[in-house]
Amino acid sequence: MVQNSDAERSAVPERDKELREREYQAYQLRLLNEYLRELFFLEDRGEIAEQFLLMCMGAVGTDKALLLVFDEQEESALHYRGFNDFRVQRLREDAFVQAQQHLARDDRDNELLPKQILVISTNEHEAARDSRLPWPEDSCFIVRWNLDSGCFGYLVLGPKLDGSIYFDLDRDFLLQLSQVLMDSLQMVRSREEIHRLNADLMSKNQELSQTIEELQKSHETISILQRTRDRLHGLIHSEAARLERVSAWDFVFIVAVTLIISLLYNTTSPGGVSLTPATWSLPEPEMIDTDRAAEIYEQDGAVFVDARPNQFFEQEKIRDAVNLPSNLFDFIYMMHFAQLDPEKKIIVYGRNISRRYDETVAFELEERGHERVLVMPGGLGEWKAKGMPVAP
């Protein structure tokens, strides 16, 4: 009987310990269930991380928690509660640099597999000895989780408030929470990818709609051009057939109509040209040949007048000749000829195929009372041919 009593007394602490562990485990499971219900309505990465930290802190009884998340699809993030800001800032700088190097490496044979979790430390001594990153002071429980090759992170917890160690139940529960965190992040990434694909699909649909609309417009334009081409083709054929029936009288009629229209336009237009040279209506001036004009020139017995426009006069002229173009006749006459003796002999030259400047100027001089006006029709060409002096 005594032995039985001793055995019963020794079994009591074991049963109490087992009961406390079951209650603790039941408490953690309730927290996990609540966490899962809350995560169901969360889509923001930051809210998921904050809710995860609060759940970890409440489950194990600590006031210090930190979560590092590195994702090549989004900006890396750091969430923490309770740890010293200065130490966390240093961790942020070193951790983000290492994460960028990690994401840029091609050789990852030594990295964790997708959905794998690694416990780095469960107490302050192990955390202090770990040299991966400059963990904040009071770091105890450190977990590295790996969602895939482009997303990984760390969970860091401080010491428990009651001073106890992290038990196996704590370790198992935190690993379960970390697994739920990875599942949540994977769902968020999947939703974001779906949103991106939908946006890209909508953009492509708009481009496709625009392309279809442009094709429809192009089809209408092509149809119009084809109809226009057919009409032009028929018109050309009909005109070609009509031209085959054209007679000589058709050409005569066209030429006559064109001539009549041209004459009417020239008559009514202010800028119309005379159909006959103006000199035809003037009395025929007295002519002098080039040989006789040369003799008079050598005797200095006459004034030589160049009737051509000024630009021709400036190029070449008879030496000592005076330029008197018809368009400036009144002005130049008043300057050089108003006081000239009416009995003085004047020899005028300068003409071309279409214009007889010399006869026009000679008539104007006779109208001013000069009685001895002569026209040298041979002009500057015959003058030079006879070797008479000219000036530029």
Contacts in CASP RR format, 6 or more apart in sequence:
PFRMAT RR
TARGET T0000
AUTHOR 0000-0000-0000
METHOD contacts of the structure
MODEL  1
MVQNSDAERSAVPERDKELREREYQAYQLRLLNEYLRELFFLEDRGEIAE
QFLLMCMGAVGTDKALLLVFDEQEESALHYRGFNDFRVQRLREDAFVQAQ
QHLARDDRDNELLPKQILVISTNEHEAARDSRLPWPEDSCFIVRWNLDSG
CFGYLVLGPKLDGSIYFDLDRDFLLQLSQVLMDSLQMVRSREEIHRLNAD
LMSKNQELSQTIEELQKSHETISILQRTRDRLHGLIHSEAARLERVSAWD
FVFIVAVTLIISLLYNTTSPGGVSLTPATWSLPEPEMIDTDRAAEIYEQD
GAVFVDARPNQFFEQEKIRDAVNLPSNLFDFIYMMHFAQLDPEKKIIVYG
RNISRRYDETVAFELEERGHERVLVMPGGLGEWKAKGMPVAP
21 169 0 8 1.000
24 169 0 8 1.000
25 169 0 8 1.000
25 173 0 8 1.000
28 59 0 8 1.000
28 169 0 8 1.000
28 173 0 8 1.000
31 55 0 8 1.000
31 58 0 8 1.000
31 59 0 8 1.000
32 55 0 8 1.000
32 59 0 8 1.000
32 173 0 8 1.000
32 176 0 8 1.000
32 177 0 8 1.000
32 180 0 8 1.000
34 55 0 8 1.000
35 51 0 8 1.000
35 52 0 8 1.000
35 55 0 8 1.000
35 177 0 8 1.000
35 180 0 8 1.000
36 180 0 8 1.000
38 51 0 8 1.000
39 48 0 8 1.000
39 51 0 8 1.000
39 180 0 8 1.000
39 184 0 8 1.000
42 48 0 8 1.000
42 51 0 8 1.000
42 184 0 8 1.000
43 188 0 8 1.000
43 191 0 8 1.000
44 188 0 8 1.000
45 69 0 8 1.000
45 74 0 8 1.000
45 77 0 8 1.000
45 185 0 8 1.000
45 188 0 8 1.000
46 77 0 8 1.000
46 79 0 8 1.000
48 181 0 8 1.000
48 184 0 8 1.000
48 185 0 8 1.000
48 188 0 8 1.000
49 67 0 8 1.000
49 69 0 8 1.000
49 77 0 8 1.000
49 79 0 8 1.000
49 181 0 8 1.000
50 79 0 8 1.000
52 67 0 8 1.000
52 177 0 8 1.000
52 181 0 8 1.000
52 184 0 8 1.000
53 65 0 8 1.000
53 66 0 8 1.000
53 67 0 8 1.000
53 79 0 8 1.000
53 80 0 8 1.000
53 81 0 8 1.000
54 81 0 8 1.000
55 177 0 8 1.000
56 62 0 8 1.000
56 65 0 8 1.000
56 155 0 8 1.000
56 157 0 8 1.000
56 174 0 8 1.000
56 177 0 8 1.000
57 63 0 8 1.000
57 64 0 8 1.000
57 65 0 8 1.000
57 81 0 8 1.000
57 157 0 8 1.000
59 170 0 8 1.000
59 173 0 8 1.000
59 174 0 8 1.000
59 177 0 8 1.000
60 141 0 8 1.000
60 157 0 8 1.000
60 160 0 8 1.000
60 166 0 8 1.000
60 170 0 8 1.000
60 173 0 8 1.000
60 174 0 8 1.000
61 160 0 8 1.000
61 161 0 8 1.000
61 162 0 8 1.000
62 140 0 8 1.000
62 157 0 8 1.000
62 158 0 8 1.000
62 159 0 8 1.000
62 160 0 8 1.000
62 161 0 8 1.000
63 81 0 8 1.000
63 82 0 8 1.000
63 158 0 8 1.000
63 161 0 8 1.000
64 81 0 8 1.000
64 82 0 8 1.000
64 83 0 8 1.000
64 136 0 8 1.000
64 138 0 8 1.000
64 157 0 8 1.000
64 158 0 8 1.000
64 159 0 8 1.000
65 80 0 8 1.000
65 81 0 8 1.000
65 82 0 8 1.000
65 155 0 8 1.000
65 156 0 8 1.000
65 157 0 8 1.000
65 158 0 8 1.000
66 78 0 8 1.000
66 79 0 8 1.000
66 80 0 8 1.000
66 81 0 8 1.000
66 83 0 8 1.000
66 88 0 8 1.000
66 91 0 8 1.000
66 136 0 8 1.000
66 139 0 8 1.000
66 154 0 8 1.000
66 155 0 8 1.000
66 156 0 8 1.000
66 157 0 8 1.000
67 78 0 8 1.000
67 79 0 8 1.000
67 80 0 8 1.000
67 153 0 8 1.000
67 154 0 8 1.000
67 155 0 8 1.000
67 156 0 8 1.000
68 76 0 8 1.000
68 77 0 8 1.000
68 78 0 8 1.000
68 91 0 8 1.000
68 95 0 8 1.000
68 99 0 8 1.000
68 153 0 8 1.000
68 154 0 8 1.000
68 156 0 8 1.000
69 76 0 8 1.000
69 77 0 8 1.000
69 78 0 8 1.000
69 79 0 8 1.000
69 151 0 8 1.000
69 153 0 8 1.000
69 185 0 8 1.000
70 76 0 8 1.000
70 95 0 8 1.000
70 96 0 8 1.000
70 99 0 8 1.000
70 102 0 8 1.000
70 103 0 8 1.000
70 150 0 8 1.000
70 151 0 8 1.000
70 152 0 8 1.000
70 153 0 8 1.000
71 150 0 8 1.000
71 151 0 8 1.000
71 185 0 8 1.000
71 189 0 8 1.000
72 103 0 8 1.000
72 150 0 8 1.000
72 151 0 8 1.000
73 150 0 8 1.000
73 151 0 8 1.000
73 189 0 8 1.000
73 192 0 8 1.000
74 192 0 8 1.000
76 96 0 8 1.000
76 99 0 8 1.000
78 88 0 8 1.000
78 91 0 8 1.000
78 92 0 8 1.000
78 95 0 8 1.000
80 88 0 8 1.000
83 136 0 8 1.000
83 137 0 8 1.000
83 138 0 8 1.000
83 156 0 8 1.000
83 158 0 8 1.000
84 136 0 8 1.000
84 137 0 8 1.000
87 134 0 8 1.000
87 136 0 8 1.000
87 137 0 8 1.000
88 136 0 8 1.000
90 134 0 8 1.000
91 133 0 8 1.000
91 134 0 8 1.000
91 135 0 8 1.000
91 136 0 8 1.000
94 133 0 8 1.000
94 134 0 8 1.000
95 133 0 8 1.000
95 154 0 8 1.000
98 132 0 8 1.000
98 133 0 8 1.000
99 152 0 8 1.000
102 111 0 8 1.000
102 152 0 8 1.000
103 150 0 8 1.000
108 149 0 8 1.000
111 146 0 8 1.000
111 149 0 8 1.000
112 118 0 8 1.000
112 144 0 8 1.000
112 145 0 8 1.000
112 146 0 8 1.000
112 152 0 8 1.000
113 146 0 8 1.000
114 146 0 8 1.000
114 147 0 8 1.000
114 148 0 8 1.000
114 149 0 8 1.000
115 146 0 8 1.000
115 147 0 8 1.000
115 148 0 8 1.000
115 179 0 8 1.000
115 182 0 8 1.000
116 145 0 8 1.000
116 146 0 8 1.000
117 143 0 8 1.000
117 144 0 8 1.000
117 145 0 8 1.000
117 146 0 8 1.000
117 175 0 8 1.000
117 178 0 8 1.000
117 179 0 8 1.000
118 143 0 8 1.000
118 144 0 8 1.000
118 145 0 8 1.000
118 146 0 8 1.000
119 141 0 8 1.000
119 142 0 8 1.000
119 143 0 8 1.000
119 171 0 8 1.000
119 175 0 8 1.000
120 126 0 8 1.000
120 127 0 8 1.000
120 130 0 8 1.000
120 132 0 8 1.000
120 142 0 8 1.000
120 143 0 8 1.000
120 144 0 8 1.000
120 154 0 8 1.000
121 127 0 8 1.000
121 129 0 8 1.000
121 130 0 8 1.000
121 139 0 8 1.000
121 140 0 8 1.000
121 141 0 8 1.000
121 142 0 8 1.000
122 140 0 8 1.000
122 141 0 8 1.000
122 165 0 8 1.000
122 166 0 8 1.000
122 171 0 8 1.000
123 140 0 8 1.000
123 141 0 8 1.000
123 165 0 8 1.000
123 166 0 8 1.000
124 138 0 8 1.000
124 139 0 8 1.000
124 140 0 8 1.000
124 159 0 8 1.000
126 142 0 8 1.000
127 135 0 8 1.000
127 139 0 8 1.000
127 140 0 8 1.000
127 141 0 8 1.000
127 142 0 8 1.000
127 156 0 8 1.000
128 135 0 8 1.000
128 139 0 8 1.000
130 142 0 8 1.000
133 154 0 8 1.000
135 142 0 8 1.000
135 156 0 8 1.000
136 156 0 8 1.000
138 158 0 8 1.000
138 159 0 8 1.000
139 156 0 8 1.000
139 157 0 8 1.000
139 158 0 8 1.000
140 157 0 8 1.000
140 158 0 8 1.000
140 159 0 8 1.000
140 160 0 8 1.000
140 166 0 8 1.000
141 155 0 8 1.000
141 156 0 8 1.000
141 157 0 8 1.000
141 158 0 8 1.000
141 166 0 8 1.000
141 170 0 8 1.000
141 171 0 8 1.000
141 174 0 8 1.000
142 154 0 8 1.000
142 155 0 8 1.000
142 156 0 8 1.000
142 157 0 8 1.000
143 154 0 8 1.000
143 155 0 8 1.000
143 156 0 8 1.000
143 174 0 8 1.000
143 175 0 8 1.000
143 178 0 8 1.000
144 152 0 8 1.000
144 153 0 8 1.000
144 154 0 8 1.000
145 152 0 8 1.000
145 153 0 8 1.000
145 154 0 8 1.000
145 155 0 8 1.000
145 178 0 8 1.000
145 181 0 8 1.000
145 182 0 8 1.000
146 152 0 8 1.000
146 153 0 8 1.000
147 182 0 8 1.000
147 185 0 8 1.000
147 186 0 8 1.000
151 185 0 8 1.000
151 189 0 8 1.000
155 174 0 8 1.000
155 178 0 8 1.000
155 181 0 8 1.000
157 166 0 8 1.000
157 174 0 8 1.000
160 166 0 8 1.000
266 272 0 8 1.000
266 273 0 8 1.000
266 275 0 8 1.000
277 354 0 8 1.000
277 355 0 8 1.000
277 356 0 8 1.000
278 360 0 8 1.000
279 356 0 8 1.000
279 359 0 8 1.000
279 360 0 8 1.000
279 363 0 8 1.000
282 359 0 8 1.000
282 360 0 8 1.000
282 363 0 8 1.000
283 363 0 8 1.000
285 348 0 8 1.000
285 359 0 8 1.000
285 362 0 8 1.000
285 363 0 8 1.000
285 366 0 8 1.000
285 373 0 8 1.000
285 374 0 8 1.000
285 375 0 8 1.000
286 373 0 8 1.000
286 374 0 8 1.000
286 375 0 8 1.000
287 374 0 8 1.000
287 375 0 8 1.000
287 376 0 8 1.000
287 377 0 8 1.000
288 347 0 8 1.000
288 374 0 8 1.000
288 375 0 8 1.000
288 376 0 8 1.000
289 376 0 8 1.000
289 378 0 8 1.000
290 376 0 8 1.000
290 378 0 8 1.000
290 379 0 8 1.000
290 382 0 8 1.000
290 383 0 8 1.000
290 386 0 8 1.000
291 386 0 8 1.000
293 302 0 8 1.000
293 304 0 8 1.000
293 347 0 8 1.000
293 349 0 8 1.000
293 374 0 8 1.000
293 376 0 8 1.000
293 383 0 8 1.000
294 383 0 8 1.000
294 386 0 8 1.000
294 388 0 8 1.000
296 302 0 8 1.000
296 345 0 8 1.000
296 347 0 8 1.000
297 304 0 8 1.000
297 318 0 8 1.000
297 347 0 8 1.000
297 388 0 8 1.000
301 345 0 8 1.000
302 344 0 8 1.000
302 345 0 8 1.000
302 346 0 8 1.000
302 347 0 8 1.000
302 374 0 8 1.000
303 322 0 8 1.000
303 340 0 8 1.000
303 344 0 8 1.000
303 345 0 8 1.000
303 346 0 8 1.000
303 347 0 8 1.000
304 318 0 8 1.000
304 320 0 8 1.000
304 321 0 8 1.000
304 322 0 8 1.000
304 347 0 8 1.000
304 349 0 8 1.000
305 321 0 8 1.000
305 322 0 8 1.000
305 323 0 8 1.000
305 324 0 8 1.000
305 346 0 8 1.000
305 347 0 8 1.000
305 348 0 8 1.000
305 349 0 8 1.000
305 361 0 8 1.000
305 365 0 8 1.000
306 313 0 8 1.000
306 317 0 8 1.000
306 318 0 8 1.000
306 321 0 8 1.000
306 322 0 8 1.000
306 323 0 8 1.000
306 324 0 8 1.000
306 349 0 8 1.000
306 350 0 8 1.000
307 324 0 8 1.000
307 325 0 8 1.000
307 326 0 8 1.000
307 348 0 8 1.000
307 349 0 8 1.000
307 350 0 8 1.000
307 351 0 8 1.000
307 357 0 8 1.000
307 358 0 8 1.000
307 360 0 8 1.000
307 361 0 8 1.000
307 362 0 8 1.000
308 323 0 8 1.000
308 325 0 8 1.000
308 350 0 8 1.000
308 357 0 8 1.000
309 325 0 8 1.000
309 327 0 8 1.000
309 357 0 8 1.000
310 323 0 8 1.000
310 325 0 8 1.000
310 328 0 8 1.000
313 321 0 8 1.000
313 323 0 8 1.000
313 325 0 8 1.000
315 392 0 8 1.000
316 380 0 8 1.000
316 390 0 8 1.000
316 391 0 8 1.000
316 392 0 8 1.000
317 323 0 8 1.000
317 380 0 8 1.000
317 390 0 8 1.000
317 391 0 8 1.000
318 349 0 8 1.000
318 380 0 8 1.000
318 383 0 8 1.000
318 388 0 8 1.000
318 389 0 8 1.000
318 390 0 8 1.000
318 391 0 8 1.000
319 389 0 8 1.000
319 390 0 8 1.000
319 391 0 8 1.000
320 391 0 8 1.000
321 349 0 8 1.000
321 391 0 8 1.000
322 332 0 8 1.000
322 336 0 8 1.000
323 332 0 8 1.000
324 332 0 8 1.000
324 333 0 8 1.000
324 336 0 8 1.000
324 337 0 8 1.000
324 348 0 8 1.000
324 361 0 8 1.000
325 332 0 8 1.000
325 357 0 8 1.000
325 361 0 8 1.000
326 357 0 8 1.000
326 360 0 8 1.000
326 361 0 8 1.000
326 364 0 8 1.000
329 361 0 8 1.000
329 364 0 8 1.000
333 364 0 8 1.000
333 368 0 8 1.000
337 365 0 8 1.000
337 368 0 8 1.000
337 370 0 8 1.000
340 346 0 8 1.000
340 370 0 8 1.000
342 369 0 8 1.000
342 370 0 8 1.000
342 371 0 8 1.000
343 371 0 8 1.000
343 372 0 8 1.000
344 370 0 8 1.000
344 372 0 8 1.000
345 372 0 8 1.000
345 374 0 8 1.000
346 362 0 8 1.000
346 365 0 8 1.000
346 370 0 8 1.000
346 372 0 8 1.000
346 373 0 8 1.000
346 374 0 8 1.000
347 374 0 8 1.000
347 375 0 8 1.000
347 376 0 8 1.000
348 358 0 8 1.000
348 359 0 8 1.000
348 361 0 8 1.000
348 362 0 8 1.000
348 365 0 8 1.000
348 373 0 8 1.000
348 374 0 8 1.000
348 375 0 8 1.000
348 376 0 8 1.000
349 358 0 8 1.000
349 375 0 8 1.000
349 376 0 8 1.000
349 377 0 8 1.000
349 378 0 8 1.000
349 379 0 8 1.000
349 380 0 8 1.000
349 383 0 8 1.000
350 357 0 8 1.000
350 358 0 8 1.000
350 379 0 8 1.000
350 380 0 8 1.000
351 357 0 8 1.000
351 358 0 8 1.000
351 359 0 8 1.000
351 377 0 8 1.000
351 379 0 8 1.000
358 375 0 8 1.000
358 376 0 8 1.000
358 377 0 8 1.000
358 379 0 8 1.000
359 375 0 8 1.000
362 373 0 8 1.000
362 374 0 8 1.000
362 375 0 8 1.000
365 373 0 8 1.000
366 373 0 8 1.000
376 383 0 8 1.000
380 390 0 8 1.000
383 390 0 8 1.000
384 390 0 8 1.000
END
